[in-house]
Amino acid sequence: MIKFAALNATEENTSDAPRKNKEVLESDAFQKYNKALALIKNKDNEHAETSLKELLLHPYFNFDDESFSAADFFNDPAVKLLTSIYKNLGKVHENTSNYDDALECYLEAVSSDKTDITTWYNIANVAIKKVNYTLACDSFPVLCVDTTA
């Protein structure tokens, strides 16, 4: 969900300054992510990879805040964006036949969202390309069930 907010640097009430700072960081991160998606759409894998890797270092993804509860971690927009960045970076690596890095990115993405079937599918496809059939079967447990027993 996209949120719009007027951000005023001269506001006198600074009690919500950390929240506004996070909103500025969030807006900037999403803006850069959308630019990276445009590069992917235009099949500019080299620049897309660079943009996505730079985005991984964005201060929006600083999770050192003590008020950040573990229960809210997986629902946080920053975590969801980070997961999407890893999935798209994995796809860029896969498109350039860099299967080791693609697999690493997909595994990083699935570590925060184990229910994402598309990511598991991508892991299985890359594992097959790397001739790692054990990982492919682990990614598709339904397809690898022994029905002869």
N, C-alpha and C positions, 0 to 999 in steps of 0.2 A: 504494500500500500504506500502510495506517495503522499507525503505530508507537506503542506505549504505553510510557511510561517514567515512573518515579517521579522527580520533580524535587525535590531537597532543597536549599533555599537555604543551609542551615547545614552542608553537607558540608565536612569538613576538607580533603579532597584537592581542590585547585583546579587540578590539572594538566589535567583535562578540562573546565574551566570554559567555554572557547570552544565546545566541542561541545554542552554542555548549554544554553548560551545560544542556539545555533542551533536546538536542539530546542524550546526555549520559543518562539522566534520562528516556527518552522515550525508548531507547534501553534496558535498564535494566528492565523497567516495562513490556515491551513486552516479554522479555526473561522469566521473572518470570510467566507471564500469560501463556505462552506456556507450561511451566513445570506444571502448575496447570491443564491445559487442558489434558496433558498426564496422570495425576493422575485420572482425571474424566474418561478418556477413559479406564483406567485399573480398574475402579470401586473402587478406593481407596478414598471413600467419606470423610473419616475422615481427611486424609492429604490434600485432595483437598480443603476442607472447611477451614482448617488452612491457607493454602497458599493463598487462595482468600481473606480471612479476613486480612491477613498481607499486601497483595497487596493494599487493600483499604487505607492503611495508608502510602503508598509510596509518597515521595515528588513530584513525577511527577504530582500528582493530586492537587497541590497547585494552586488554581485559584485566588490568591490574587494580581496577576500582574495587575497594573493599565492600561497597554497597551492592555489588553485583552478586546476586544470590545464585547458587548452583541450580535451583529449581527453574529459574528464568533463563538459564544459559542457552538452551536449545531453541527457545522462542525469541531470543533477541535478534533484532534485524541485522546487527553486525555479524552474528554467527551465520545467519541465513545467507547474507551476501558473501561472506568468506567461503561458504560451501559452494555457492554458485561460481565464484571465481575459480576455485580448484577444479570444478567440473568443466568449465570452459577452457581452462588452461590445459587440462587433460585432453580435451578434444583437439586443441591446437597441436599438442605434441603428437597425438595419434595421427592427425592429418599430415604431419611431416615425418611420419614413420619413426618417431622417437618414442618407442614403446616403453622403455624403462621409465622415462619421466612421466609419460601418460599414466602408467600404472600407479606410480607414486602419487600423482595428483588425484586420481580417482579414489585411491585408498584413503587419502587425507579427507576427501569430500565425504566418503561414506562413514568416516569415523564420527562425524557429527550428525549424520542422518542415515541410519541403518535401514530405513524403510524406503529409500529412493530406488525403485526398481530400475530406472534408466541407468543410474550409476553402476548398479550391479551388472547390468547387461553390458555396459562399456568395459567393465573390469573383465568379464568373461571373454569378450571379443579380443581385447588386448592380450589376455592370457593365452588364448588360442594362437594368436599371431606369434607369441613368444614360445610356443610349444610347451606351455605350462598347463597341462590338462587337469592337474590336481586343483589348481586355483580356479580354472574354468568350471570344474564340477562343483567346487565350493561356492562359486558365485551363482550357479544354477542348480541348487539341490533338487528341485522338482524334476529336472531333466535327467539327472544322473541317478535316480532311484532304480535299484535293481528290481525289476518286476518279475524275474524268473524264479525267485526264491519262494 
